[in-house]
């Protein structure tokens, strides 16, 4: 039976608010006021969902009451205590909307030809049906990029996040060639519209200095504010889940799931896991796809041309 939209919308808004609050708890910063500030009660109560699935009632003023996040390079190396951040990407939901790419580029002041999140078109066999494949940095448990960096510019934190300190990067590109996932980009030129006077932090990856390397950073500045990474919150289909393996919870902003159950029941895998890098990004197979692959070609000729070598696209062009 079709559900009445007037009832469905408020429930969706309630769930989203509750789950974003759960994401605040995931980051470990909690729902308390910043140090040195006394929390003021608004008198207005609301129910939120905690990471362990319980509904609790709190004062509305407690939600996302954080200072602007700016963490200097030395502090950025420590990570967020007691957290193990993970990402799960459901390939059956992706239709190459590219909202994750666009939001990431805007947030990190990237030029149009710079992408931390890449969307590939995968086809496992010539006869198989292709599927869209979002590919960020995998923030590996054993990252080759960290081992080869001669200056310590690339480092791995205890919370699983791998970052780059542009102030230490010398642009040798050893990390670029060692990454088996092609996750890194070289900064040939900066975004001319960016305010270069803003204090630098590896947690924001901006400003990307000329002659240095950048990549997906899991948006740790957002995590400190109790918010989801830009790619997660911008995806219209809820493809990307993000959370904390220690808390055993992930969310896409519209639903919260147990991380362990999701990867077990969904048959999750890690891309090129035979390499032994142990990525902290997991994929749910592209079974029971929600959209035909052709919907993903509604983009510029430049973007569509990236998929010309895929057998499905070659056949499609031959049939025209």
C-alpha positions in Angstrom: 0.0 0.0 0.0 1.3 3.4 -0.9 2.3 5.5 2.1 0.9 9.0 2.4 3.6 11.6 1.7 2.3 13.9 4.4 3.2 11.3 7.0 6.4 10.1 5.3 8.2 13.5 5.1 8.1 14.4 8.9 9.3 10.9 9.8 12.2 11.2 7.3 13.2 14.5 8.8 13.1 13.1 12.3 15.2 10.2 11.4 17.8 12.3 9.6 18.1 14.7 12.6 18.4 11.8 15.0 21.1 10.1 12.9 23.1 13.2 12.4 23.1 13.5 16.1 24.3 9.9 16.3 27.1 10.9 14.0 28.1 13.6 16.5 28.4 10.8 19.1 30.5 8.8 16.6 33.1 11.5 16.4 33.6 11.4 20.2 33.1 15.1 20.7 29.7 14.4 22.2 26.9 17.0 22.6 28.5 19.2 25.2 29.3 22.8 24.9 32.9 23.8 24.1 35.4 24.1 26.9 35.1 27.3 28.9 31.5 27.9 27.8 28.5 27.1 29.9 25.8 25.5 28.0 22.5 27.5 28.0 19.3 25.6 28.1 16.7 26.6 25.5 13.9 24.9 27.4 12.9 23.1 24.2 13.3 19.3 24.3 13.7 16.9 21.5 14.3 13.1 21.0 17.4 11.9 19.2 18.8 8.5 18.3 22.1 7.5 20.1 24.7 5.2 18.4 23.4 2.2 20.4 19.9 2.6 19.0 18.2 4.2 22.0 15.9 7.2 21.9 16.9 9.9 24.4 15.4 13.3 25.2 17.8 16.2 25.4 17.8 20.0 25.2 17.7 21.3 21.7 20.5 23.8 22.4 22.9 20.8 22.9 22.8 19.8 19.2 26.0 20.5 17.2 27.1 23.2 19.6 30.7 23.2 18.4 33.3 25.9 17.8 34.7 26.4 14.3 37.2 23.6 13.7 40.8 24.6 13.0 43.5 22.1 14.1 47.1 23.0 13.5 49.5 20.5 11.8 51.0 19.1 15.0 47.6 18.5 16.6 46.2 17.1 13.4 48.6 14.2 13.6 47.0 12.9 16.9 43.6 12.1 15.5 40.3 11.9 17.4 40.7 9.6 20.4 39.2 6.1 20.6 37.8 6.3 17.0 38.3 4.0 14.0 36.5 5.7 11.1 35.2 3.5 8.3 33.2 4.0 5.1 30.8 1.6 3.3 29.7 2.2 -0.3 26.6 0.5 -1.6 27.2 0.0 -5.3 23.6 -1.0 -6.0 22.4 2.5 -5.2 24.9 4.6 -7.2 23.7 6.2 -10.5 26.7 8.5 -11.0 24.9 11.6 -9.9 28.3 13.1 -9.1 27.0 15.1 -6.2 29.7 13.5 -4.0 32.4 14.7 -6.4 30.9 18.3 -6.7 30.5 18.8 -3.0 34.0 17.5 -2.3 35.5 19.8 -4.9 33.7 22.8 -3.5 34.6 22.0 0.2 38.3 21.5 -0.6 38.6 24.3 -3.1 39.6 22.0 -5.9 39.8 22.9 -9.6 37.3 21.2 -12.0 40.0 18.8 -13.1 40.9 17.8 -9.6 38.9 15.1 -7.9 39.4 13.4 -4.5 36.4 11.3 -5.2 36.4 9.5 -8.6 33.4 7.7 -10.2 34.5 4.8 -12.4 32.4 2.6 -14.6 33.3 -1.0 -13.8 32.5 -4.1 -15.9 33.8 -7.4 -14.5 33.3 -9.3 -17.7 32.5 -8.4 -21.3 29.1 -10.0 -20.9 28.4 -8.6 -17.4 26.3 -5.5 -16.6 28.5 -2.5 -15.7 28.0 -0.5 -12.5 29.1 2.8 -11.1 32.1 2.7 -8.7 32.8 5.7 -6.3 36.5 5.6 -5.3 37.9 7.8 -2.6 41.1 7.4 -0.7 40.9 4.1 1.1 42.7 5.2 4.3 44.4 1.8 4.4 45.4 0.0 7.6 48.8 -0.5 6.0 49.2 2.4 3.6 52.2 2.2 1.2 52.2 5.9 0.8 53.2 6.4 4.4 56.2 4.1 4.1 57.7 5.7 1.1 57.3 9.4 2.2 60.9 10.7 2.9 59.8 13.7 5.0 56.9 12.3 7.1 54.5 14.5 5.2 52.1 11.6 4.8 51.0 10.1 8.1 48.4 7.7 9.5 46.5 8.5 12.6 45.1 6.1 15.2 41.6 6.9 14.1 42.3 5.3 10.7 42.6 8.6 8.8 45.6 9.1 6.5 46.5 12.7 5.9 49.1 14.9 4.2 50.9 17.8 5.7 51.5 20.2 2.8 54.1 22.1 4.9 56.3 19.0 4.9 55.5 17.8 1.4 58.4 18.3 -1.1 56.4 17.1 -4.1 58.6 14.1 -4.8 55.5 12.0 -5.8 56.8 8.8 -4.2 53.4 8.5 -2.5 51.6 9.0 -5.9 53.5 6.1 -7.5 53.2 3.8 -4.5 49.4 4.1 -4.1 47.9 1.2 -5.9 44.5 3.0 -6.0 45.6 6.2 -7.7 44.0 8.2 -4.9 46.4 11.2 -5.0 46.6 14.3 -7.1 49.5 16.7 -7.6 48.8 20.4 -7.1 50.1 22.1 -10.3 48.2 25.3 -9.5 45.9 26.5 -6.7 42.3 27.7 -7.0 42.8 31.4 -7.7 39.6 32.3 -5.8 40.8 30.8 -2.5 41.7 33.1 0.4 45.3 32.0 1.0 45.5 34.0 4.3 43.4 31.3 6.0 45.5 29.3 8.5 46.6 26.0 7.1 45.6 22.6 8.6 46.1 19.1 7.2 42.5 18.4 8.4 41.0 20.7 5.8 43.5 20.0 3.0 43.3 23.6 2.0 44.9 25.7 0.7 46.6 23.0 -1.5 50.1 24.5 -2.0 51.6 24.4 -5.5 54.1 21.5 -5.9 52.5 19.3 -3.2 50.2 16.3 -3.1 46.6 16.2 -2.0 43.9 13.5 -1.6 40.6 12.6 0.0 40.9 13.2 3.8 37.6 11.8 5.2 36.8 15.5 6.2 38.2 15.3 9.7 37.3 19.0 10.3 33.7 18.0 9.7 34.0 15.1 12.1 35.2 17.3 14.9 32.0 19.4 14.5 29.8 16.3 14.7 29.0 16.3 10.9 29.3 13.7 8.2 31.9 14.0 5.4 30.7 16.1 2.4 30.4 13.2 0.1 28.1 11.3 2.5 25.7 14.1 3.2 25.5 15.3 -0.4 24.7 11.9 -2.0 21.0 12.0 -3.0 20.7 8.2 -3.0 22.4 7.4 0.3 25.1 5.4 -1.3 27.8 6.2 1.2 27.8 5.2 4.8 30.3 6.5 7.3 30.9 5.8 11.0 33.1 4.3 13.7 34.1 0.7 13.8 34.7 1.0 17.6 31.1 2.0 18.1 30.0 -0.6 15.4 27.8 2.0 13.7 27.6 3.7 10.3 25.1 6.2 8.8 24.3 7.7 5.4 22.4 10.6 7.1 19.0 8.8 6.6 19.5 5.5 8.3 21.8 4.1 10.9 23.1 0.5 10.7 25.4 -1.8 12.6 28.7 -1.7 10.7 29.5 -5.4 11.5 26.1 -6.6 10.4 26.1 -4.5 7.2 29.4 -5.8 5.9 28.6 -9.4 7.0 25.1 -9.6 5.7 25.8 -7.5 2.6 28.8 -9.6 1.5 31.1 -6.5 1.7 34.5 -6.6 0.2 37.6 -4.3 0.0 38.9 -3.2 -3.4 42.0 -5.1 -4.5 42.2 -6.6 -1.0 44.7 -9.1 -2.2 47.3 -6.3 -2.1 47.3 -6.5 1.7 46.8 -2.8 2.4 43.5 -3.5 4.3 41.4 -0.5 3.1 39.0 1.1 5.6 36.5 1.6 2.8 34.2 -1.4 2.1 31.9 -2.1 -0.9 28.6 -3.8 -1.0 28.2 -5.6 -4.3 26.2 -4.1 -7.2 23.4 -6.6 -7.0 19.7 -5.7 -7.4 20.7 -2.3 -8.9 18.2 0.4 -8.3 19.0 2.3 -11.5 19.9 1.5 -15.1 23.5 2.3 -15.8 22.6 4.6 -18.7 21.3 7.2 -16.2 24.9 7.9 -15.3 25.8 9.3 -18.7 23.9 12.6 -18.2 27.1 14.6 -18.0 29.5 16.6 -20.1 31.2 15.0 -23.1 34.5 15.2 -21.2 33.2 13.2 -18.3 31.3 10.7 -20.5 34.5 10.1 -22.6 36.2 8.7 -19.5 34.2 5.5 -19.9 34.9 4.9 -23.6 37.1 1.9 -23.0 34.5 0.0 -21.0 33.1 -2.8 -23.2 29.5 -1.8 -22.5 30.1 1.7 -23.8 32.0 0.5 -26.8 29.1 -1.7 -27.8 26.6 1.1 -27.1 28.6 3.4 -29.5 28.7 0.7 -32.1 25.0 0.3 -32.0 24.3 3.9 -32.6 
